[in-house]
Amino acid sequence: MQTAFGVPPTHHSDHVAMTFAPLSIEEVYALADDPANGAVVVMSGMVRNQTDGKPVVALEYQAYEPMAIEVFKQIAAQIRQTWTDVTRVVIHHRTGKLSIGEISVLVAVGCPHRSEAFAACQYAIDTLKHNAPIWKKEHWQDGSTSWVSIGACEQPGENC
């Protein structure tokens, strides 16, 4: 069975969301928790106070939400094909204007073993940043702004 964009339906124990509301580490952890887990790895992306040394006061996220959700589902499906022991995949991303220190994205992966949980979580955030139709507007301390596609991060580990 496939959904729009040729993406398999989300596994019944996975959870993906785009929301304007603040994200909760506790909620995402609970969604990733399972009795079969030996590890739950949570990645929390936050608004930092600078980019490349230039002071930032806020970020504003916009997304093409239906397609972003499909990308999140595809990431979860790819994780399950690569790391077959994964019990839960959770991907939540915010939209709207966020202040310094606010959480913009949470990814959590539950798995019996920590090495697979770490690898799957890193794959999820790296793939999300590259593939999801999400853009951020950086609000600079001097009052100027600039738009950046989070997909501009071509290589894992880039300062995005």
NUKE-612153 format. One line per 8 residues: number of its first residue (from 1); their letters; for each residue x, y, z of N, C-alpha, C, O. Coordinates in steps of 0.05 Angstrom, whole numbers, plus 32768, in hexadecimal, padded with zeros to 4 digits. Layout:
NUKE-612153
NUM = a = X Y Z X Y Z X Y Z X Y Z ~ ...
END
This chain:
NUKE-612153
1 = mqtafgvp = 8011 7FE8 8000 8000 8000 8000 8012 8019 8000 8026 801A 800F ~ 800B 802D 7FF0 801A 8045 7FEE 8007 805D 7FF1 7FF0 805B 7FEB ~ 8013 8073 7FFA 8003 808C 7FFC 800D 809F 7FE6 801B 8097 7FD4 ~ 8004 80B8 7FE7 800E 80CC 7FD4 802C 80CD 7FD4 8039 80C7 7FE8 ~ 8037 80D4 7FBD 8054 80D6 7FB9 8062 80BA 7FBA 807A 80B9 7FBC ~ 8053 80A4 7FBA 805E 8089 7FBA 806A 8082 7FD5 807C 8071 7FD6 ~ 8062 808F 7FEA 806D 8089 8005 805B 8075 8013 8043 8077 8013 ~ 8068 8060 801F 8058 804C 802E 804B 805A 8046 8055 806E 8050
9 = pthhsdhv = 8034 804F 804F 8027 805B 8066 8039 805A 807E 804B 8048 8080 ~ 8035 806C 8091 8046 806C 80A9 8040 8053 80BA 802A 804B 80BD ~ 8056 8047 80C4 8053 8030 80D6 8042 8039 80ED 8043 804F 80F6 ~ 8032 8027 80F7 801E 802E 810C 802B 8039 8125 801D 8048 8134 ~ 8044 8033 812B 8050 803D 8143 8062 8056 813F 806E 8060 8151 ~ 8062 8060 8126 8072 8079 8120 805F 8091 8123 8047 808F 8122 ~ 806C 80A9 8126 805C 80C1 8128 806B 80D8 811B 8082 80DD 8121 ~ 805E 80E6 8109 806A 80FD 80FB 8056 8114 80FD 803E 8110 80FD
17 = amtfapls = 8061 812D 80FF 8050 8144 8103 805F 815E 80FB 8077 8160 80FF ~ 804F 8170 80F1 8057 818C 80ED 8044 819C 80FF 802C 8197 80FF ~ 804E 81AF 810F 803D 81BD 8121 8047 81D9 8126 805E 81DF 8125 ~ 8034 81EB 812C 803A 8206 8134 8040 8207 8152 804E 8219 815B ~ 8036 81F3 8161 8039 81F3 817E 8055 81EB 8186 8063 81DD 8177 ~ 805E 81F3 819E 8078 81EB 81A8 807A 81CC 81A9 8067 81BE 81AE ~ 8093 81C3 81A4 8098 81A6 81A5 80A0 819D 81C1 80AB 81AD 81D0 ~ 8099 8184 81C7 809E 8179 81E2 80B1 8161 81E0 80AA 814D 81D4
25 = ieevyala = 80C8 8164 81EC 80DB 814D 81ED 80CE 8136 81FC 80D1 811F 81F3 ~ 80C0 813B 8211 80B3 8126 8220 809E 8117 820F 809D 80FE 8210 ~ 808E 8126 8200 807A 8119 81EF 8087 8108 81D9 807E 80F1 81D4 ~ 809C 8112 81CC 80A9 8104 81B7 80B7 80EB 81C2 80B6 80D5 81B6 ~ 80C3 80EE 81DA 80D0 80D6 81E6 80BB 80C1 81EC 80BF 80A9 81E7 ~ 80A4 80C9 81F7 808F 80B6 81FD 8085 80A8 81E4 807F 8090 81E5 ~ 8083 80B6 81CE 807A 80AA 81B5 808E 8096 81AA 8087 8083 819C ~ 80A8 809A 81B0 80BD 8089 81A7 80C2 8071 81BA 80CF 805E 81B2
33 = ddpangav = 80B8 8073 81D2 80BD 805E 81E6 80AD 8045 81DF 8097 8045 81D5 ~ 80BA 802E 81E6 80AE 8014 81E0 80BC 8000 81F3 80D4 8003 81F8 ~ 80AE 7FEB 81FD 80BB 7FD8 820E 80D2 7FC9 8201 80E4 7FBF 820F ~ 80D3 7FC8 81E6 80E9 7FBA 81D8 8102 7FCB 81D5 8117 7FC1 81CD ~ 8100 7FE5 81DC 8117 7FF6 81D9 812C 7FF1 81ED 8127 7FEC 8205 ~ 8145 7FF2 81E4 815C 7FF4 81F5 8167 8011 81F5 8178 8018 8205 ~ 815D 8020 81E1 8166 803C 81DE 8150 804C 81D1 8142 8043 81BF ~ 814E 8065 81D9 813E 8079 81CB 8152 8091 81C7 815B 809D 81DA
41 = vvmsgmvr = 8157 8097 81AE 8168 80AE 81A7 8156 80C5 819E 8146 80C2 818C ~ 815A 80DC 81AB 814A 80F4 81A4 815D 810A 819A 8171 8110 81A8 ~ 8157 8115 8183 8166 812C 8179 8154 8144 817A 813E 8144 8170 ~ 815E 8159 8188 814F 8172 818B 815D 8188 817C 8174 8190 8184 ~ 8151 8193 8167 815C 81AA 8159 8150 81C3 8165 8138 81C6 8167 ~ 8162 81D6 816B 815A 81EE 8179 8162 8207 816A 8175 8206 8159 ~ 8155 821D 816F 815D 8237 8163 8175 8242 8173 8174 8246 818B ~ 818B 8245 8164 81A3 8250 8171 81A5 826E 816C 8197 8279 815C
49 = nqtdgkpv = 81B7 827B 817B 81B9 8298 817B 81CB 82A3 8165 81D0 82BC 8165 ~ 81D5 8293 8154 81E7 829D 813E 81E8 8288 8128 81E3 8270 812C ~ 81EF 8292 8110 81F5 8281 80F9 820F 828C 80ED 8210 82A3 80E4 ~ 8223 827B 80EC 823D 8284 80E1 8247 829E 80EE 8252 82AF 80E1 ~ 8242 82A0 8108 824C 82B7 8117 823A 82D0 8116 8240 82E3 8123 ~ 8225 82CF 8106 8213 82E6 8103 81FB 82E2 8117 81EE 82CD 8117 ~ 81F6 82F6 8128 81E1 82F3 813D 81C5 82F0 8131 81BC 82FF 8120 ~ 81B7 82DB 813B 819C 82D4 8133 818A 82DA 814B 8192 82D3 8162
57 = valeyqay = 8172 82E5 8147 8160 82EA 815D 8147 82D7 815C 813A 82D3 8170 ~ 8142 82CC 8145 812B 82B9 8142 812D 82AB 8127 813B 82B4 8115 ~ 811E 8295 8124 811B 8287 810B 80FD 8284 8106 80ED 8280 8119 ~ 80F6 8285 80ED 80DA 8281 80E5 80D9 826A 80D1 80E6 826B 80BC ~ 80CA 8255 80D8 80C9 823D 80C7 80AE 823D 80B7 8099 8242 80C2 ~ 80B1 8236 809E 8099 8231 808D 809E 8216 807F 80B5 820E 807A ~ 8089 8209 8078 808B 81EF 806B 8074 81EA 8058 805E 81F5 805C ~ 8079 81DA 8044 8063 81CF 8034 805B 81B6 8044 8065 81A0 803F
65 = epmaievf = 8048 81B9 8056 8043 81A5 806A 803A 8189 805F 8045 8175 8069 ~ 8028 8188 804C 8020 816D 8042 8038 815D 8038 803B 8145 803D ~ 8049 816B 8029 8061 815C 801E 8075 8157 8034 8082 8142 8033 ~ 8079 8169 8047 808C 8165 805D 8083 814C 806D 8094 813C 8074 ~ 806A 8149 8072 8060 8131 8080 8066 8118 8070 806E 8104 807C ~ 8062 8119 8056 8068 8101 8045 8086 80FB 8046 808E 80E4 8047 ~ 8097 8110 8046 80B4 810C 8049 80BB 80FF 8064 80CB 80ED 8065 ~ 80AE 8108 8079 80B3 80FC 8094 80AB 80DF 8094 80B9 80CE 809F
73 = kqiaaqir = 8094 80D8 8087 808B 80BC 8085 809F 80AC 8075 80A5 8095 807C ~ 80A9 80B7 8060 80BD 80A9 804F 80D6 80A4 805F 80E2 808E 805D ~ 80DF 80B7 806F 80F7 80B4 807F 80F2 809D 8093 8104 808C 8096 ~ 80DB 809C 80A0 80D5 8087 80B3 80D5 806B 80A5 80E0 8058 80AF ~ 80CA 806A 808D 80C9 8051 807E 80E6 8048 8076 80EC 8031 8077 ~ 80F6 805B 806E 8112 8055 8067 8122 804B 807F 8132 8039 807D ~ 811C 8058 8096 8129 804E 80AF 8122 8031 80B4 8133 8021 80BB ~ 8109 802B 80B1 80FF 8010 80B7 810B 7FFB 80A3 810E 7FE4 80AA
81 = qtwtdvtr = 8111 8004 808B 811D 7FF2 8078 813B 7FED 807E 8146 7FD8 807A ~ 8148 8002 8088 8165 8001 808E 816B 7FF4 80A9 817C 7FE4 80AC ~ 815C 7FFD 80BD 815F 7FF3 80D9 8146 7FE5 80E1 8134 7FF2 80EC ~ 8144 7FCC 80DB 812B 7FBD 80DE 8122 7FB9 80FB 810B 7FB2 8100 ~ 8134 7FBD 810E 812D 7FBA 812B 8120 7FD3 8137 8117 7FD2 814D ~ 811F 7FE9 8128 8114 8002 8132 80F7 7FFD 813B 80E8 7FF1 812C ~ 80F0 8006 8153 80D5 8003 815D 80C4 801B 8158 80AC 8018 8152 ~ 80CF 8033 815A 80C0 804C 8156 80D1 8061 8149 80E9 8063 814E
89 = vvihhrtg = 80C4 8071 8138 80D0 8088 812B 80BD 80A0 8130 80A6 809E 812A ~ 80C8 80B6 813A 80B8 80CE 813F 80C6 80E6 8133 80DE 80EA 8139 ~ 80B8 80F5 8122 80C3 810D 8116 80AE 8123 8119 8098 8121 810E ~ 80B6 8138 8128 80A4 814F 812B 80B4 8168 8124 80CB 816B 812C ~ 80A7 817B 8115 80B4 8194 810D 80A1 81AB 8111 8089 81A8 810D ~ 80AB 81C1 811A 809B 81D9 811E 809A 81EB 8106 80AC 81EA 80F5 ~ 8086 81FC 8105 8084 8212 80F2 807F 822B 8103 8078 8229 811A ~ 8082 8242 80F6 807E 825B 8104 8098 8267 810D 80AD 825D 8108
97 = klsigeis = 8095 827D 811C 80AD 828C 8126 80B5 8281 8141 80A5 8280 8154 ~ 80CF 827A 8143 80DA 826E 815C 80F0 8280 8166 8100 828C 8157 ~ 80F1 8282 8180 8106 8292 818E 811E 8281 8194 811E 8268 8191 ~ 8134 828E 819B 814D 8280 81A2 8147 826C 81B8 8139 8272 81CC ~ 8151 8254 81B5 814D 823E 81C8 8135 822D 81C4 8133 8217 81D0 ~ 8122 8236 81B3 810A 8225 81AE 8112 820D 819C 8123 820F 818B ~ 8104 81F7 81A0 8108 81DF 8191 80F9 81E1 8176 80E1 81E7 8176 ~ 8107 81DD 8160 80FB 81DE 8146 80F5 81C2 813B 80E2 81BF 812B
105 = vlvavgcp = 8104 81AE 8143 8100 8193 8138 8108 817F 814E 811C 8183 815C ~ 80F8 816A 814F 80FF 8153 8161 80FD 813A 8150 80E9 8135 8142 ~ 8112 8129 8152 8112 810F 8146 8119 80FB 815B 812C 80FF 816A ~ 810A 80E6 815D 810F 80D1 8171 810D 80B6 8164 80FB 80B1 8153 ~ 811F 80A4 816B 811F 8089 8160 8122 8076 8178 8135 8078 8187 ~ 8110 8063 817A 8112 804E 818E 811B 8034 8181 8112 802D 816B ~ 812D 8026 818F 8138 800E 8183 8144 7FFC 819A 814A 8006 81AF ~ 8146 7FE2 8195 8152 7FD1 81AA 816F 7FD8 81B0 8179 7FD3 81C6
113 = hrseafaa = 817E 7FE3 819C 819A 7FE8 819F 81A1 8005 8199 8196 8011 8187 ~ 81B4 8010 81A9 81BA 802D 81A7 81C8 8034 818C 81C3 804A 8182 ~ 81D9 8023 8182 81E7 802A 8169 81D4 802F 8152 81D7 8042 8143 ~ 81C0 801D 814F 81AC 8020 813A 819A 8039 813F 8193 8047 812D ~ 8193 803E 8159 8183 8055 8160 8191 806F 8159 8185 8081 814D ~ 81AB 8071 815F 81BB 8089 8158 81BC 808C 813A 81B8 80A2 8130 ~ 81C3 8076 812C 81C6 8078 810F 81AC 8080 8101 81AC 8090 80EF ~ 8196 8074 810A 817C 807A 80FE 8173 8096 8104 8168 80A4 80F2
121 = cqyaidtl = 8178 80A0 811C 8171 80BB 8123 8181 80CF 8112 8176 80E3 8108 ~ 819B 80CA 810F 81AC 80DC 80FF 81A2 80DC 80E2 81A1 80F1 80D5 ~ 819C 80C4 80D7 8192 80C2 80BC 8178 80D3 80B9 8175 80E1 80A6 ~ 8166 80D1 80CD 814D 80DF 80CC 8151 80FD 80CA 8145 810A 80B9 ~ 8161 8109 80DC 8164 8126 80DC 8174 812F 80C3 816D 8143 80B7 ~ 8188 8120 80BB 8197 8128 80A3 8185 8127 808A 8187 8139 8079 ~ 8175 8112 8088 8163 810F 8070 814D 8124 8071 8146 812F 805C ~ 8142 8129 8088 812E 813E 808B 8139 8159 8082 812C 8167 8072
129 = khnapiwk = 8150 8160 808B 815C 817A 8084 8161 817C 8066 8160 8192 805B ~ 8167 8166 805A 816D 8166 803D 8154 8165 802C 8153 8171 8016 ~ 813F 8156 8034 8128 8150 8023 810E 815E 8029 80FD 8161 8017 ~ 810A 8166 8042 80F0 8172 8049 80ED 818E 803F 80FF 819E 8040 ~ 80D5 8195 8034 80D0 81B0 802A 80CA 81C3 8041 80B3 81CB 8046 ~ 80DF 81CA 8050 80DE 81DC 8067 80F2 81F2 8063 8109 81ED 805A ~ 80E9 820B 8068 80FB 8222 8065 80FC 8231 807F 80E8 8232 808E ~ 8112 823E 8084 8114 824E 809C 811D 826B 8094 812E 826E 8083
137 = kehwqdgs = 8111 827E 80A2 8118 829A 809E 8128 82A2 80B7 811E 82A1 80CD ~ 8140 82AA 80B3 8151 82B2 80C9 814C 82D0 80CE 814E 82E0 80BC ~ 8146 82D6 80E6 8143 82F2 80EF 815C 82FA 80FD 8163 82F0 8113 ~ 816B 830D 80F1 8185 8315 80FB 8182 832C 810F 816E 833A 810F ~ 8196 832F 8120 8196 8343 8135 8194 835F 8129 8189 8371 8136 ~ 819E 8363 8111 819E 837E 8105 8183 8385 80F8 8180 839A 80EC ~ 816F 8372 80FA 8154 8377 80EF 8150 836B 80D4 8139 836A 80CB ~ 8165 8363 80C7 8162 8356 80AC 8159 8339 80AF 815A 832E 80C5
145 = tswvsiga = 8150 832E 8099 8147 8312 8098 8152 8304 807F 8158 8312 806B ~ 8153 82EA 807F 815A 82DB 8067 814E 82BF 8069 814D 82B3 807E ~ 8144 82B5 8052 8138 829B 8050 814D 8286 8049 815F 828B 8039 ~ 814B 826F 8055 815D 8258 8050 814D 823F 804E 813C 823A 8060 ~ 8151 822F 803A 8145 8214 8039 8155 8203 804B 816D 8202 8049 ~ 8148 81F4 805D 8158 81E2 806E 8164 81CC 805D 8177 81BF 8065 ~ 8159 81C8 8044 8165 81B5 8032 817F 81BE 8026 818B 81B0 8016 ~ 8187 81D7 802C 81A1 81E1 8023 81B8 81D2 802F 81CF 81D5 8026
153 = ceqpgenc = 81B3 81C3 8044 81C8 81B3 8050 81CD 819A 803F 81BF 8186 8042 ~ 81E1 819B 802F 81E6 8186 801C 81F6 816F 802A 81F2 8157 8023 ~ 8206 8175 803D 8217 8161 804A 8210 8160 8068 820B 8175 8074 ~ 820E 8148 8073 8209 8146 8090 821F 8156 809F 8236 8156 8098 ~ 8216 8163 80B4 8229 8172 80C5 822C 818F 80BD 823A 819D 80CB ~ 8220 8197 80A6 8223 81B4 809F 8215 81C5 80B3 8203 81BB 80C1 ~ 821D 81DD 80B5 8212 81F0 80CA 81F7 81FB 80C2 81F4 8213 80BC ~ 81E3 81EA 80C1 81C8 81F2 80BA 81B4 81EC 80D0 819C 81F2 80CD
END
